[in-house]
Amino acid sequence: MKKSNQLRKNNQLRYKNFTAVIGLEVHIELSTKSKMFCGCSADHFGRLPNTQVCPVCLGLPGALPYVNKEALLSTLKLGLAFGAQVNNFSKFDRKHYFYPDLPKGYQISQYDIPLSQGGKIGEIRIRRIHLEEDTAKLVHQTLDGKKVSLIDFNRSGVPLVELVTEPDFNDPKDVVGFVKEVQLIARYLGISSADMEKGSMRLEANVSVAKDAKVPDYKVELKNINSFKFLEKAIVLEIARQIKLITSGEAVVQETRGYDEAKGTTFSQRTKEEAQDYRYFPEPDIPPLRFSDELVKEISRSLPELPDQVRKHLISEYGVRADYSEIILADRKRVEFFEKAAGLGREENISPTLIAELMVNKNMDKDFPEATGLIKRILELTRRQYAKANAVEKAVKKVVRENQKPVNDYGQGKVAVLGFLIGLVQKELKGKGDSKMIKDLLVVELEK
Ligand SMILES: [Zn+2]
């Protein structure tokens, strides 16, 4: 965390007496088989529009929702992975608002009692993690020369986790580091592809700036950000915009803003609603949820090894470089491959650092479906290296034996003859020798 403190300092310098205050909302679509409150398939990406729908997820009057248990368990897993407190009693609530992607006029979400509260990643505190249903997808197109908006209900009702952090970030770079870690954790838990491009992970940032360490009384919500790169850029732009406003004596309006990559600006979308505008009330069609301590313990025990634990293993147990370990642990399969190869390598005296190096720099694990293949290849390469070293050593010995005068000169401190001797060895090897290897072996031989 030293690095992030340093960044924070740099950041504060850059913003002079202003400090950015940033909180995050991360939406993660769960990869459950069925949707949150009906039996329709939740796997909606790239499917023919409106083919995975039923009265429940179309919001038809009288249709009754029933809860997807798998989605509940996945959300609890995520909370427990962050060390959150699971609420033994929880419930769903209706969040009312009008938009064409929400035919019921309300979204089933969670208001005052989310599935879990608290937890941390590094220094960033998590406020809450709750479960809700995703909305339908609006597709804006031009049909017969007219601009139209089409609605695809395949996404309507897909389980969606919302993770909200405390406003603990001061540096946009830390925000990106955090969401990358959340993405990794979701993938390690196997609860979501957390793929930004497919929209299974979506980000919103609440940005405000504090002047002279005074807590800001507003926040601007940045929406529709679809890559890590844009997230950082959008926040940086927004901080600059707010500082400019405040410096010129204007107040920053509490609102929702989008990000325009082409123009390099954020733009106003709508003024931000307050919680009371949503008229939350308990969902009457779904009974409250209860989770026993035993169940919570059982889920905790079932958690797989998480990215941070893997990180520690790779660095401290295997001695892998920190940057290499990040590359390897970004893909769970590569971690498994590495661990297997390192185990096999131990028997053959092949160091785990060499294995990591070949995986990261030469992508060698991609060439071999099995770790044993990589190990065989490494052995082959070292054997070849060994054969080369043998030939050089032979030539060195011959040159030393047959050129007593320069050898004696070297013994008397005339180091300059080394170049001449290297030339002779190279001649023996018909110019195919590795000059560094020749020099090393020659020095060893001369100093015997
Ligand atoms: Zn349905």
Residues whose N, C-alpha, C, O or C-beta is under 5 A from the ligand:
A	BS01	ZN	C38 G39 C40 Q52 V53 C54 V56 C57
